[in-house]
Amino acid sequence: MKKTILFLLCSINLFAYKVESTNNKEAIIYPSKVVITESLNLEDDGDSDKIIYPGISKNIDINSINLIGGDIKEINLERKTDFNSTLEPYLGKVIQAKKNRKTYNLILLDYKKDIVGKDIKTGEIYILNNPDLKLNGNYMKTENNLIMDVKNLDKQLSLSYITQGLNVSLSHKLDIDMKKLETWGKIQNNTGKDLEDIKIKIISELSSPRLYMMKSEMADNITRNDSSDKIEYNLENTIDLKKSVERNVKLETKKINLVEEYVYETREYSKNPTRIVEIENISDTTIPMGRIYIWDDNKFVGDSNIGFIPSKEKYNLKLNKNFNVIIDKKIKNSYSLGKNLIHKDIEIKIKNKSNKKINLEVNYDQLPNIWTELKSKENFEKISNGKIKFRLDIDKNSNKIINFSYIEEKK
């Protein structure tokens, strides 16, 4: 099968089957590509074995084209713009070109095959194939025409192809009060054309294979399937996606378990602990990776990135400081025992001014290299030679004091 891309100045063949409209449109959006399938409704001239599809996406990969209901002999992609009459007056003048989301301000040098221009700031020469052009503040109107030489046509035709420019970014909204996690998909249509009455399927690929084969409770008109290597969201109803427009769609809502605690590292300059929220995924399906926005008591308290959270696994979110909890630490007493031994008494005062009880983890990480006989009335856990951990429940509007001692050996 012969496949070529032409940038022509002439009219397309008028004696052909022209795609008058399409229906049954579906877009499967992968992280790096989009597969579009649509049924073709042809205007029948009956004089040619060509099919002309005007207005096809400019980002189409013609190597990926698959026609069901006919045999393709040759494929051409024409960009129908009269560059001669439009661009000739701009030779030697400044134009704006856009390619792969990058904008160039260029002095136009040539346009007959590719757009050749010199950057107005750096003087660098750029050769751009098929960019979007902006002249006097207005983008040039161009149209891509897909021309297929075919034979053995059926009455029902379906066309599938890979393109770029339809992107999805997944994000989450965590409601701490409700113990609820919503997953949203922001769909951006940068294909250069409107996509009307189209069915959307979103594929989020897992970083490593995990087997679930489950379905979870979804948002209205959304279904989901997990397999060993991907998460798949299906929008039951068709939607309209205007070009250069973003649309945010709620994909699912999960109930989760949350455990809150506060962590304080004594080496920190701050006197306030950090709020940590542990998310436990109690559903049967994986939570996909994405940006997460956290709300508590209808107030925004932070955002972060999360990775995939498989079923029954946990993930810790590090949030803001709690300024209602104040921690002071000091060496209360220090004296020599002789023979390079020093006795030290440490005091850590904790004041909880908030109106709720908290779980607090205090990590004292300022122990010397060599120490013995650490004594404390509070239970502690040795994390390393220089660090011990205390876990405490601090009642609302209350104070707590940790006292402990150890003997340091100096070399």
C-alpha positions, 0 to 999 in steps of 0.5 A: 500500500502506497502512503504519501503526504502532499501539500498541494495548492490545487483542488482535490479530485471532484469525481470521488466518494466524499465523506459527507458525515461520520457517526458511531465515533469513538476515541480511545485515549492512551497516555501517548496517543489516541485511537479514533474509530468512526463510521463513514457516510459517503456522498456517492458520485459513482465515478471514482474509486477514491474516498476523500475525507475533508477536515481530517485531524492534522496530527493523523498518522497515515501509517496507522489507517485501517479501513473496514469495508474496503481495500486501500491501495494508496493513501494521500494526505493533502493540506489545502492552503494557497500558500502562494497568494497568502504568504508571498507578501510576508517574505522578509516580514515577521510571522508566528508559527506554532509546532508541537506546542512551541511558538516561534516568532520568525522572519519568513525566508521561504514557504514553498516546501516547508516554512523556513524562518529566522528567529527574531531574537536569536537569529537561529534558522528553523525549518518547520513542516506543516506548522500552524501560522498566525498572520496579523493576529489571525491563524491561517485557515487550513484543511487536511484532506485524506484521499484513499484509493480503494476497491471492493467497497462495502455499503458500511465503512468504518475508519480507524486511525491514530492521532495526537492532540487529545490528552487526558490528565487524571486528578483526585479530590480527597474529602477528609471529612467524608473519607471520600476520594473522587477521580477526575479526568481533564480532557483537552482537545488539541486535534485542531477540529471539533469532535462531536457526539463522540464516545470516550474511553480513557486508558491509564497504564499501570507501571507494573502488572497487577491482576484485578479483573474487577469493577468498582462503583463509578460516577454516573454513566461511567464504567471501569475495568481493571486488567493486568496492565491498565485501568480503563474508564468508559464514558457511557454517553457520548460528549462534544469536545470543541477544539482548544477546549478543556472538559473535566469529567468525574470518573469515579468515587471511592470510599477510603480509610483515613488515619491522621497523625502528626510527625515532628522531627527534633532537628527541624527549626519549626516548633510545629509538627507536620500533618500526615494523612494515610490513605488506605484503598479499601476498594477492589480496584487500583487508584490511578496516579495523578495530582491530588487536591485535599479538602478538610472541613470544606477548606483547601489544605494542600495538594500533592502527587500520588502514585498508583495505590493498589487495592488494600494498600496504603499511601501517606500524604504529607500536608501542612504544619499544625500551628495549634500544636507547639513543641519545645525541646531543650537539654534540661541538665548536663554534667560530667561523670568522668572518664569522658562520660556525660549525663544528659537530661532531655525535656520535650514540651508539647502543647495541643491548643486545638479542639481535637485529640491528635496522634503525635509521633516525635522523632528525636534524632539528635542522639550522639554517636555513642550513648548508653542507658537511655531511660524514659517513662514514655515508651520509645522505639529505637529507629537507628543509633542516632534516632528514637521515636515516641508515639503519643495521644495528646488530648485536646487543649492539653499539655504533655512533657517527655523526659528522658536521659542518656549517657554520652561517651566522648572519644 
